[in-house]
């Protein structure tokens, strides 16, 4: 069974539409599913499509270390956690050192260590040892992999769950990067792979399932109704 995991990107307490990893251009979410960019409203609209078990959250304030802005979207994420206690929250909040974890310890969130946040392999290893059940995100922008090259090569230092995050394909509605997925998934047979970026419709989900991908992160295709609850039910998600 392949998991489909909805995604929300939070900036200054609102859901924004992520597109091609160009974060400086992200705009407030205008979704056919709901009239608001309020995080709780958007999550409710996504869960109305299908009873998803996980929700991926990108805290863009924390990831970008934005000056003169809300340092994190903790309040919004805490509200989601309180409203949906059985929903497993996967959180990327720009974690790169121990101090970054402190704010989130009271919340029931699954920590994502994203390669783009690390300049040195030693920092990644130090933080990963403090989070035994973390998820790794291998981040690809338009210029390629972003993170320590050693992290990309040393597959023995990867956890069980690994996201292949093609940010340049996010929100573009142009399909996923099949070549990249095939190359990476062949490099480590022991990982459970999650594809992120470019998924458009039910056919893309079927193609990813055929590749042996364990899960898929989706946002735009859900909001545009290109992937429906009925199609997820047919796939046995």
FIDRENDREN-822878 format. One record per residue: residue number from 1; chain; residue in three letters; y, z, x of N, C-alpha, C in turn. Coordinates in steps of 0.05 Angstrom, whole numbers, plus 32768, in hexadecimal, padded with zeros to 4 digits. Atoms other than C-alpha are relative to their C-alpha. Layout:
NUM  A  ALA  Y  Z  X  Y  Z  X  Y  Z  X
...
END
This chain:
1  A  UNK  7FE8  8000  8011  8000  8000  8000  8019  8000  8012
2  A  UNK  7FE8  8001  7FF1  8044  7FED  801B  8017  800E  7FF1
3  A  UNK  7FEA  7FF2  800B  8080  801A  8010  8019  7FEE  7FFF
4  A  UNK  7FE5  800B  8001  80C3  7FFF  7FF8  8013  8017  7FFE
5  A  UNK  7FEE  7FE9  7FFE  80FB  802E  800B  801D  7FF6  7FFC
6  A  UNK  7FE4  8008  8004  8141  8025  7FED  8012  800D  8015
7  A  UNK  7FED  7FF8  7FEB  817D  802D  801C  801B  8004  7FF4
8  A  UNK  7FE4  7FFD  8005  81C2  8049  8013  800F  8005  801A
9  A  UNK  7FEE  7FFB  7FE9  81FA  8046  8047  8018  800F  7FF6
10  A  UNK  7FEA  7FEF  8009  822E  807D  8040  8017  7FFF  8014
11  A  UNK  7FE8  8000  7FF0  8275  8079  8059  8016  800F  7FF0
12  A  UNK  7FEC  7FF0  800D  82A9  80AE  8047  7FF9  8008  7FE3
13  A  UNK  8009  7FF6  801A  827F  80C7  800D  7FFA  7FEB  7FEB
14  A  UNK  8006  8015  8013  8273  8083  7FED  7FEA  7FEE  800B
15  A  UNK  8014  8014  7FF7  823B  8050  7FEF  800F  7FE6  8006
16  A  UNK  7FF4  8019  7FF8  824F  8011  8014  7FEB  7FEB  8002
17  A  UNK  8013  8016  7FFE  822F  7FCC  8018  7FFE  7FF8  801D
18  A  UNK  8005  8007  7FE4  8211  7FC3  805D  7FFA  7FE2  8002
19  A  UNK  8005  801D  7FFD  8213  7F7B  8076  8002  7FF9  801E
20  A  UNK  8003  800B  7FE5  81FC  7F5F  80B9  8008  8014  8016
21  A  UNK  7FFA  7FEC  7FEC  820A  7FA1  80DE  801D  8001  8008
22  A  UNK  7FE3  8001  7FF9  8255  7F93  80DF  800E  8017  7FF1
23  A  UNK  7FF9  7FE8  800F  8266  7FDA  80CB  801E  8002  7FFA
24  A  UNK  7FE3  7FFE  8004  82B1  7FD2  80D2  8009  7FF0  7FE7
25  A  UNK  7FF9  8011  8017  82AF  7FA0  8098  7FF2  800A  7FE6
26  A  UNK  800E  7FF7  8018  8283  7FC8  8067  8013  8008  7FEA
27  A  UNK  7FF0  7FFA  8017  82A1  7FCD  8022  7FF2  8012  7FEC
28  A  UNK  800B  7FEF  8015  8296  7FFD  7FE8  7FEC  7FF0  7FF0
29  A  UNK  8015  800D  800F  8256  7FEC  7FC2  8009  7FF8  7FE4
30  A  UNK  7FFC  800A  801B  8260  7FC1  7F84  7FE6  7FF4  7FF7
31  A  UNK  801B  8007  8006  821B  7FBE  7F67  7FFD  7FF8  7FE2
32  A  UNK  8007  8006  801B  8201  7F9B  7F28  7FF1  8017  7FF2
33  A  UNK  8011  7FEA  800B  81D6  7FDA  7F1F  8011  8016  7FF5
34  A  UNK  7FF0  7FE9  8009  820F  800B  7F15  801E  7FFB  8006
35  A  UNK  7FE4  8005  7FFD  825B  800D  7F0F  800E  8010  8016
36  A  UNK  7FF4  7FED  7FEE  8266  8040  7F46  7FF4  7FFF  801C
37  A  UNK  800A  7FFD  7FE5  8260  804A  7F91  7FFA  801D  8007
38  A  UNK  8007  7FE4  7FFC  8253  8094  7F87  7FE3  8002  8008
39  A  UNK  801B  7FFF  7FF6  8214  80A6  7FAE  7FEB  8008  7FEB
40  A  UNK  8014  7FF7  8014  81F1  80CC  7F76  7FFC  7FEB  7FEA
41  A  UNK  8002  8015  8014  8200  8094  7F44  7FEF  7FE9  800A
42  A  UNK  800F  8017  7FF4  81E5  805F  7F73  7FE2  8007  8003
43  A  UNK  801C  7FF8  7FFD  81A6  8087  7F82  7FF2  8000  7FE5
44  A  UNK  800B  8000  801A  819A  8091  7F38  7FF9  7FE4  7FF6
45  A  UNK  8005  801C  8007  81A0  8046  7F2D  7FE8  7FF4  800E
46  A  UNK  8016  800A  7FF1  816F  8037  7F64  7FE5  800C  7FF5
47  A  UNK  8019  7FF3  800A  813C  8069  7F49  7FFA  7FF8  7FE4
48  A  UNK  8005  800C  801A  8144  804A  7F04  7FF0  7FE7  8002
49  A  UNK  800F  8019  7FFC  8127  800A  7F21  7FE2  8007  8004
50  A  UNK  801B  7FF9  7FF8  80E9  802D  7F3C  7FFF  801D  800A
51  A  UNK  8001  7FE5  7FF7  80D2  8074  7F4C  7FFA  8002  801E
52  A  UNK  8004  8000  7FE3  80DB  806D  7F97  7FFB  801D  800A
53  A  UNK  8007  7FE6  7FF4  80BF  80A6  7FC2  8012  8007  8018
54  A  UNK  7FEF  7FFB  7FE9  80EF  809E  7FFD  801B  7FF2  7FFB
55  A  UNK  7FE5  800C  8000  8139  808E  8006  800B  8001  801C
56  A  UNK  7FF4  8001  7FE5  8157  8077  8048  801F  8002  7FFD
57  A  UNK  7FE3  7FFC  8001  819E  808F  8054  800C  7FFC  801C
58  A  UNK  7FF1  8003  7FE7  81CD  8077  808B  801B  800D  7FFC
59  A  UNK  7FE7  7FF2  8001  8207  80A6  8096  8013  7FF2  8014
60  A  UNK  7FF0  8011  7FEE  823A  8075  80B2  8016  8010  800E
61  A  UNK  7FEC  7FF0  7FF3  826E  80AA  80C1  7FF4  800D  8019
62  A  UNK  800D  7FF3  7FEA  823D  80CF  80ED  7FF7  7FEC  8015
63  A  UNK  800A  8014  7FED  821F  8091  810C  8017  7FF5  8011
64  A  UNK  7FEA  800D  7FF2  8263  8074  811F  8012  8015  800E
65  A  UNK  7FEF  7FEB  7FF4  8281  80B8  8133  801E  7FFA  7FFA
66  A  UNK  7FE6  8009  8008  82BF  80A3  810C  8015  8016  8003
67  A  UNK  7FEB  7FEC  7FFE  8300  80C7  811E  8010  8001  7FE7
68  A  UNK  7FEE  7FFC  8017  832D  80E4  80E8  7FF3  7FF9  7FE6
69  A  UNK  800E  8005  8019  82F8  80DB  80B4  7FED  8017  7FFB
70  A  UNK  8015  7FEC  8005  82C3  8107  8093  7FEB  7FFC  8016
71  A  UNK  8012  8003  7FE9  8296  8116  80CE  7FE4  7FF7  7FF8
72  A  UNK  801A  8009  800A  8257  810D  80A5  8002  7FFF  7FE1
73  A  UNK  8001  8000  801D  8243  8101  805D  7FED  8015  7FF6
74  A  UNK  8012  7FEA  8006  821E  8143  805A  8001  8008  7FE2
75  A  UNK  7FFD  7FF6  801C  823A  8157  8015  7FF2  7FED  7FED
76  A  UNK  800C  8014  8011  8223  8116  7FF5  7FE1  8001  8002
77  A  UNK  801D  8000  7FFB  81DE  8119  8015  7FF4  801A  7FF5
78  A  UNK  800A  7FE7  800C  81D6  8162  8001  7FFE  7FFE  7FE2
79  A  UNK  8001  8004  801D  81E5  814F  7FB9  7FE8  7FF0  7FF8
80  A  UNK  8018  8011  8005  81AF  8119  7FBB  7FE7  8011  8003
81  A  UNK  8018  7FEF  7FFB  817D  814A  7FD9  7FFC  8014  7FE9
82  A  UNK  8002  7FEC  8016  818D  817E  7FA3  7FF8  7FF3  7FE6
83  A  UNK  8006  800E  8019  818A  814B  7F6A  7FE4  7FF5  7FFF
84  A  UNK  801A  800D  7FFF  8149  812B  7F82  7FEF  800E  8015
85  A  UNK  800F  7FF1  7FEC  8120  8161  7FA6  7FE6  7FF4  8009
86  A  UNK  8019  800D  7FF9  80E1  8137  7FA6  8003  7FE6  800F
87  A  UNK  7FFA  8019  7FF2  8103  80FB  7FC5  8002  8005  801E
88  A  UNK  7FFF  7FFC  7FE3  80F6  80F7  8010  8017  7FF0  800B
89  A  UNK  7FE8  800C  7FF5  8138  80E8  8033  7FFC  7FFA  801D
90  A  UNK  8001  8008  7FE4  8135  80C0  8073  801D  7FFC  8009
91  A  UNK  7FE4  7FFE  7FF9  8176  80CD  8098  8006  7FF6  801C
92  A  UNK  7FF4  8008  7FE6  819A  80A8  80D0  801D  800A  7FFF
93  A  UNK  7FE5  7FF5  7FFE  81D7  80D1  80E1  800A  8000  801D
94  A  UNK  7FF6  8003  7FE5  81E3  80B9  8128  7FF6  8015  8013
95  A  UNK  800B  7FEA  7FEF  81B6  80EE  8148  7FFC  7FF7  801C
96  A  UNK  8003  8006  7FE4  81BB  80EE  8193  7FFD  8018  8012
97  A  UNK  8003  7FE7  7FF1  81BA  8137  81A8  7FFA  8017  7FED
98  A  UNK  8009  7FEA  8011  81A2  817A  818F  8015  800A  7FED
99  A  UNK  7FEB  7FF6  8011  81E5  818F  8173  8003  7FEF  7FE7
100  A  UNK  7FFE  8012  8017  81E3  8153  8144  7FED  8008  7FEA
101  A  UNK  8014  7FF9  8013  81A7  8171  8121  8007  8019  7FF0
102  A  UNK  7FFB  7FE5  800C  81C5  81B5  8110  8009  7FFE  7FE3
103  A  UNK  7FF4  8001  801A  81EC  81A0  80D3  7FEB  7FFA  7FEA
104  A  UNK  8013  800A  8014  81AF  8182  80B1  7FE7  8011  7FFD
105  A  UNK  8019  7FF0  8000  817B  81B9  80BC  7FFA  800D  7FE5
106  A  UNK  8004  7FF4  801B  8186  81D6  8076  7FF7  7FEC  7FEB
107  A  UNK  8008  8015  8014  8177  8194  8054  7FE4  7FF6  8007
108  A  UNK  801B  800B  7FFD  8132  8177  8049  8002  7FE2  8006
109  A  UNK  7FFD  801C  7FF9  813D  8136  806F  7FED  7FF9  8017
110  A  UNK  8010  800A  7FEA  8112  810C  809D  8012  7FF3  8014
111  A  UNK  7FEE  800A  7FEC  8137  80FF  80DD  7FF8  7FE5  800C
112  A  UNK  8004  801A  7FF3  813F  80B8  80F7  800F  8000  801A
113  A  UNK  7FF3  8004  7FE6  814D  80AF  8141  8003  7FE2  8004
114  A  UNK  7FFA  801D  7FFE  816F  806B  8147  8006  7FF9  801C
115  A  UNK  7FFD  8007  7FE4  816C  8047  8189  801D  7FFB  8008
116  A  UNK  7FE4  8006  7FF9  81B5  8032  8185  8010  8018  8008
117  A  UNK  7FF1  7FE7  7FFA  81CB  807B  818C  7FFA  800B  801C
118  A  UNK  8007  7FF5  7FE6  81AB  8084  81D0  8007  7FEC  8017
119  A  UNK  7FFA  8010  7FE9  81C4  806C  8213  7FEC  8005  8017
120  A  UNK  8012  7FF8  7FEB  818F  8090  823C  7FE5  8009  7FF4
121  A  UNK  801B  7FF9  800A  8144  8097  8231  7FFC  801E  8000
122  A  UNK  8004  7FE3  7FFE  8147  80E0  8246  800B  800E  7FE7
123  A  UNK  7FF5  7FF4  8018  8174  80F0  820B  7FEE  7FFC  7FE8
124  A  UNK  8013  8005  8016  8144  80CF  81DB  7FE8  8012  8002
125  A  UNK  8018  7FEF  7FFC  8108  80F4  81F8  8006  801D  7FFA
126  A  UNK  7FF9  7FE4  8005  812C  8137  81F6  8003  8006  7FE2
127  A  UNK  7FFC  7FFB  801D  813F  812F  81AD  7FE6  7FFC  7FF0
128  A  UNK  8019  8006  800E  80FD  8111  8197  7FEC  8018  8002
129  A  UNK  8012  7FE9  7FFD  80D8  814E  81B2  8007  8017  7FED
130  A  UNK  7FF7  7FEB  8013  8101  817A  8182  7FF9  7FF9  7FE3
131  A  UNK  8005  800B  801B  80EE  814F  8146  7FE5  7FF4  7FFF
132  A  UNK  801C  800B  7FFE  80A2  8148  8144  7FF9  7FEB  7FEB
133  A  UNK  8006  8013  8015  80A3  8120  8103  8016  7FEC  7FFB
134  A  UNK  7FEA  8013  8003  80DE  80F2  8111  7FF7  7FE4  7FFC
135  A  UNK  8004  801D  8003  80E3  80A8  8102  8012  7FF2  8014
136  A  UNK  7FF0  800F  7FED  80FA  8077  8137  800A  7FE6  7FF3
137  A  UNK  7FF5  801A  8009  8128  803D  8126  8007  7FF0  8019
138  A  UNK  7FFA  8013  7FEA  8128  8003  8157  8016  7FED  7FF5
139  A  UNK  7FE9  800D  800C  816D  7FE5  814B  8007  7FE6  800E
140  A  UNK  7FF9  801B  7FF6  817D  7F9B  8153  801A  7FF7  7FF2
141  A  UNK  7FE7  800C  800A  81C4  7F7F  814C  7FFF  7FE2  8007
142  A  UNK  7FFF  801D  7FFB  81DB  7F37  8154  7FFB  7FFA  801E
143  A  UNK  8004  8004  7FE3  81D9  7F40  81A0  7FE6  800B  800A
144  A  UNK  801B  7FF7  7FF8  8192  7F5C  81A0  7FFC  801E  7FFD
145  A  UNK  8008  7FE4  8002  8173  7FA0  81AA  8017  8012  800B
146  A  UNK  7FEB  7FEE  7FF7  81A4  7FDA  81AF  7FF3  801C  8005
147  A  UNK  800C  7FE6  7FF8  818B  8018  81D4  7FF5  7FFD  801C
148  A  UNK  800B  8001  7FE5  8169  802A  8216  7FE9  7FEC  8001
149  A  UNK  8016  8014  7FFD  813C  7FF1  822D  7FE5  800D  8002
150  A  UNK  8019  7FF1  7FFC  8108  8025  8241  7FF4  8008  7FE5
151  A  UNK  800A  7FF8  801A  8104  803B  81F8  7FF2  7FE9  7FF2
152  A  UNK  800D  8017  800C  80F3  7FF5  81E2  7FE6  7FF9  800D
153  A  UNK  8018  8008  7FF2  80BE  7FEC  8217  7FEB  8016  8000
154  A  UNK  8013  7FEA  7FFE  809E  8031  8219  7FF5  8008  7FE5
155  A  UNK  800A  7FFC  801B  8077  802D  81D9  7FF1  801A  7FFD
156  A  UNK  800F  7FE7  8002  8050  806C  81EA  8013  8017  7FF8
157  A  UNK  7FEC  7FEB  8008  8091  8093  81DC  800A  7FFC  7FE3
158  A  UNK  7FF8  8005  801C  8096  8078  8195  7FF0  8013  7FEE
159  A  UNK  800F  7FEF  8013  8082  80A4  815A  7FEE  7FEE  7FEF
160  A  UNK  8012  800F  8012  8051  808F  8123  800F  7FEC  7FF0
161  A  UNK  7FF0  8011  8012  8088  8071  80F7  8017  7FF4  800F
162  A  UNK  7FEB  800E  7FF1  80B6  803C  8114  800C  7FEB  7FED
163  A  UNK  7FF1  8014  8010  80EC  8014  80F0  8009  7FEA  8013
164  A  UNK  7FF4  8017  7FF1  80FD  7FCF  810A  8018  7FF8  7FF0
165  A  UNK  7FE6  8002  800E  8146  7FCD  80F6  800F  7FE8  800A
166  A  UNK  7FF2  8018  7FF9  8163  7F87  80F7  801B  8000  7FF2
167  A  UNK  7FE7  7FFC  800E  81AB  7F99  80E7  800F  7FE6  7FFB
168  A  UNK  7FF2  801A  8004  81C4  7F51  80EF  7FF5  7FF2  7FE8
169  A  UNK  800B  800C  8018  8197  7F3F  80B4  8005  8010  7FE7
170  A  UNK  7FFC  7FEF  8017  81AA  7F79  8087  8016  7FF4  7FEE
171  A  UNK  7FED  8009  8014  81CD  7F63  8047  8007  7FE2  8001
172  A  UNK  7FF9  801C  7FFD  81CE  7F1A  805D  7FF1  7FEE  7FEC
173  A  UNK  800F  800F  8014  819A  7F04  802A  7FF5  7FE6  800B
174  A  UNK  800A  8019  7FF3  817D  7ED2  805B  7FE3  8003  800B
175  A  UNK  801C  7FFC  7FF7  8137  7EEE  8067  7FFE  8012  8018
176  A  UNK  8005  7FEE  7FEA  8118  7F1C  809B  7FF8  7FF0  8019
177  A  UNK  8006  800C  7FE6  810C  7F0E  80E5  7FE2  8002  8005
178  A  UNK  801D  7FFF  7FFE  80C2  7EFE  80E4  7FF7  8000  801D
179  A  UNK  8008  8001  7FE4  80BE  7EED  812E  8003  801B  800D
180  A  UNK  7FFB  7FE6  7FF4  80DC  7F30  8143  7FEB  8014  7FF6
181  A  UNK  8013  7FEE  800B  80AE  7F56  8114  7FE4  7FFC  800C
182  A  UNK  801A  8006  7FF5  8070  7F32  812D  7FFE  8009  801D
183  A  UNK  8000  7FF8  7FE4  8082  7F3E  8176  7FFE  801E  8004
184  A  UNK  7FFF  7FE3  7FFC  8090  7F88  816F  7FE7  800D  7FF5
185  A  UNK  8017  7FF3  800C  8058  7F9A  8140  7FE6  7FFB  8010
186  A  UNK  8017  8005  7FEF  8026  7F7A  8170  8000  8011  8019
187  A  UNK  7FFD  7FF1  7FE7  8040  7FA6  81A9  7FF5  801C  7FFE
188  A  UNK  800A  7FE4  8004  8028  7FE8  818B  7FF1  8001  7FE6
189  A  UNK  8011  8001  8018  7FEE  7FE8  815B  7FFE  801C  7FF2
190  A  UNK  8003  7FE5  800A  7FF2  8033  8151  8017  8009  7FED
191  A  UNK  7FE9  7FF8  8010  8035  8035  812C  7FFE  7FF5  7FE4
192  A  UNK  7FFD  8009  801B  8044  802F  80E3  801C  7FF3  7FFE
193  A  UNK  7FE7  8010  7FFD  807A  7FF9  80DE  800F  7FFE  7FE5
194  A  UNK  7FEE  8003  8017  80B6  7FF7  80AF  8014  7FEB  8007
195  A  UNK  7FED  8016  7FFB  80DF  7FB7  80AA  801A  8005  7FF1
196  A  UNK  7FE6  7FFD  800C  8129  7FBA  809C  8012  7FE9  8007
197  A  UNK  7FED  8016  7FFB  8159  7F80  8093  7FF6  7FE5  7FF6
198  A  UNK  8005  801C  8008  8157  7F3F  806C  7FED  7FFC  7FEA
199  A  UNK  8014  8003  8016  8123  7F4D  8036  800E  7FF7  7FE7
200  A  UNK  7FF2  800C  8017  8136  7F22  7FFA  7FF2  8003  7FE5
201  A  UNK  800E  8003  8019  80FF  7F21  7FC6  7FE3  8008  8002
202  A  UNK  801C  7FF9  8001  80B7  7F2C  7FB2  7FF0  7FF0  8015
203  A  UNK  800F  8010  7FEC  809F  7EF3  7FDF  8003  800C  801C
204  A  UNK  7FFC  7FF3  7FE6  80BF  7F15  801B  7FEF  8019  8003
205  A  UNK  8011  7FE8  7FFF  809B  7F55  8009  7FE3  7FF9  8005
206  A  UNK  801B  8009  7FFC  8059  7F30  8005  7FFB  7FF7  801D
207  A  UNK  8003  800A  7FE5  8065  7F0F  8048  7FFF  8018  8014
208  A  UNK  8000  7FE8  7FEF  8075  7F53  8068  7FE6  800F  7FFE
209  A  UNK  801A  7FF3  8005  8037  7F71  8049  7FEA  7FF2  8010
210  A  UNK  8014  8010  7FF1  800E  7F39  8068  8002  8004  801E
211  A  UNK  7FFD  7FFA  7FE3  802B  7F4A  80AC  7FF6  801B  8008
212  A  UNK  800A  7FE5  7FFA  8010  7F90  80A6  8016  8015  8001
213  A  UNK  7FEA  7FED  8000  8054  7FB1  809D  7FFA  8016  7FEB
214  A  UNK  8007  7FE9  8011  804C  7FF7  807F  8015  8005  7FEB
215  A  UNK  7FEB  7FFB  8013  8090  7FFA  805D  8018  7FEE  8005
216  A  UNK  7FE9  8012  7FFF  80D1  7FD5  804F  8018  800F  7FF6
217  A  UNK  7FE7  7FF4  8008  8119  7FEE  804B  8010  7FEA  7FF2
218  A  UNK  7FF2  8015  8010  8141  7FC9  8015  8018  800C  7FF2
219  A  UNK  7FE8  7FF9  8010  8186  7FCD  7FF6  800A  7FE9  7FF0
220  A  UNK  7FF3  8016  800E  81A8  7F8B  7FE5  7FEE  7FF3  7FEB
221  A  UNK  8012  800E  8013  816B  7F6C  7FC4  7FFB  8011  7FE7
222  A  UNK  8002  7FEF  8017  8165  7FA9  7F96  8019  7FFF  7FEF
223  A  UNK  7FE7  8001  800F  81AE  7FA9  7F83  8005  7FE6  7FF2
224  A  UNK  7FFD  801B  800C  81AD  7F5E  7F75  7FEA  7FF9  7FED
225  A  UNK  8017  8004  8012  816E  7F66  7F4C  7FED  7FE9  8009
226  A  UNK  8013  8014  7FF6  8148  7F36  7F79  7FE4  800C  8003
227  A  UNK  8019  7FF2  8001  8112  7F6B  7F7E  8002  8014  7FE9
228  A  UNK  7FFF  7FEF  8019  8102  7F8E  7F3C  7FEA  8015  8001
229  A  UNK  8015  7FEC  8003  80D9  7FC9  7F27  7FE6  7FF3  7FF8
230  A  UNK  8019  800E  8008  80A8  7F99  7F07  7FF2  7FF3  8018
231  A  UNK  800D  800C  7FE8  809D  7F74  7F49  7FF4  8015  8012
232  A  UNK  800B  7FEA  7FF0  8093  7FB6  7F6D  7FE6  800A  7FF4
233  A  UNK  8019  7FF7  800D  805F  7FCA  7F3A  7FEA  7FEC  8004
234  A  UNK  8015  8014  7FFC  803B  7F88  7F41  7FF4  8001  801C
235  A  UNK  8008  7FFE  7FE5  8038  7F92  7F8C  7FF1  801A  8006
236  A  UNK  800E  7FE6  7FFB  801C  7FD8  7F84  800E  8011  8015
237  A  UNK  7FF0  7FF1  7FEC  8055  7FF7  7FAD  7FFE  801D  7FFA
END
